[in-house]
Structures are given as C-alpha cells and as structure tokens.
Amino acid sequence: MQRAILVYTTFSTVVEAERVGEALVEARLAACVNILPGMISHYRWEGEIARAEEAVMLVKTRAELGEDVRAAIRALHSYATPMIAVIPLASMDGDTLAWLMAATERGEPAT
C-alpha cells in the first residue's frame, strides 16, 4: 500500500527554507513543500530561554523516502540541531496521493 508522510521542520529564514525546499523537490524527495513565514518560537537552548522568528516547512512525500528526506534536510540545514519530525498520514485524497507518488517517483515524469 502506498503511504504518504509530512515532514515538519523549521528554518531561521524563508530564504534558507526555499533553498532547501527547492533542493528536495528537484531531487524528487518531495512532491511539494509548503513554507510558512513568520512563526515565533520560544525555546530553551544551551541553558537559556531564547526567542526567534522562523519559517516552518511542511514536506509532502512518500513514507519510504522519510529517512532520505531527513538526511537531506540535516545536510543542508544551518542549525546544529534542526527540528525534523516525520508525521505519518492516516489517509489522503486518492488523486492527491497519486500525484504525490508520481512526483516522487525517481526517473518518472511528474503528472
């Protein structure tokens, strides 16, 4: 059975998120990425509470590519410890799933 996942990650800038997102789509590791600018994060880092403006990226891909997507994000990311969460999807519209699978099929044109 074909399954899809979302990968959630954050970036310090929209420019960085776009660079990484484009690389993922170009490599067919993602059918699509959604970048949401303007997120404000409060977090503990190195013993201090910090605040940062970030951009969220949601990566739409097939389940079997999850580890490849995680590795690519880690390799391209500027953070020492990027947030990368893989979220399994219980269901998806059939036409959307077919598109996602075609767009992430290596060696096949996307429809």
C-alpha positions in Angstrom: 0.0 0.0 0.0 1.3 3.4 -0.9 1.6 5.8 2.1 2.4 9.4 2.5 4.0 11.4 5.2 4.5 15.0 6.2 7.9 16.1 7.4 7.9 19.2 9.7 10.9 21.3 10.1 11.8 24.9 10.8 14.4 27.4 9.4 15.9 30.6 10.5 14.9 32.4 7.3 12.5 32.0 4.4 15.5 32.1 2.0 17.1 29.1 3.6 13.8 27.2 3.7 13.2 28.0 0.0 16.8 26.8 -0.9 16.3 23.5 1.0 12.7 23.0 -0.3 13.7 23.6 -3.9 16.5 21.0 -3.5 14.1 18.4 -2.0 11.6 18.9 -4.9 14.4 18.9 -7.5 15.8 15.6 -6.2 12.3 14.1 -6.2 12.5 13.6 -2.4 9.4 15.8 -2.0 6.3 16.3 -4.2 5.8 19.7 -2.6 7.0 21.8 0.2 4.9 24.5 2.0 6.8 27.3 3.6 5.1 29.4 6.3 7.0 32.5 7.3 6.6 34.5 10.4 6.5 31.8 13.1 7.8 32.9 16.5 9.5 30.3 18.6 10.4 30.4 22.3 12.7 27.6 23.4 15.4 26.5 25.7 18.9 26.3 24.2 22.2 26.0 25.9 20.7 26.7 29.3 18.9 29.9 28.2 15.4 30.7 27.0 15.6 32.1 23.5 13.1 33.7 21.1 13.5 33.5 17.3 11.5 34.3 14.2 11.5 31.2 12.0 9.9 29.8 8.9 8.0 26.4 9.0 8.4 23.9 6.2 6.0 21.1 5.6 7.4 18.5 3.2 4.9 16.2 1.4 6.5 12.9 0.4 6.1 9.1 0.3 6.7 7.2 3.5 9.6 5.2 2.1 11.6 8.4 1.5 11.3 9.7 5.0 14.9 8.8 6.1 16.3 10.2 2.8 14.4 13.5 3.4 15.6 13.7 7.0 19.2 13.1 5.9 18.9 15.8 3.1 17.4 18.4 5.5 20.1 17.7 8.1 22.9 18.0 5.4 21.5 21.3 4.0 20.3 22.9 7.3 22.2 25.7 9.1 21.1 24.7 12.6 23.3 22.3 14.6 20.2 20.5 15.8 17.3 21.1 13.3 13.8 20.1 14.3 12.8 17.3 11.9 9.6 15.4 12.7 8.1 12.8 10.4 4.3 12.6 10.7 2.5 9.6 9.1 -0.8 10.4 7.4 -3.7 8.1 8.1 -5.4 9.0 4.8 -5.2 11.3 1.8 -7.4 12.1 -1.1 -6.8 9.4 -3.8 -6.0 11.9 -6.6 -3.6 13.8 -4.3 -1.9 10.6 -3.3 -1.5 9.5 -6.9 0.1 12.9 -7.7 2.4 12.7 -4.7 3.6 9.3 -5.7 4.2 10.3 -9.3 6.1 13.4 -8.3 8.4 11.5 -6.1 9.0 8.5 -8.4 12.6 8.6 -9.4 13.1 8.5 -13.2 9.5 9.1 -14.0 7.9 12.5 -15.1 5.5 14.1 -12.6 1.9 14.4 -13.7 
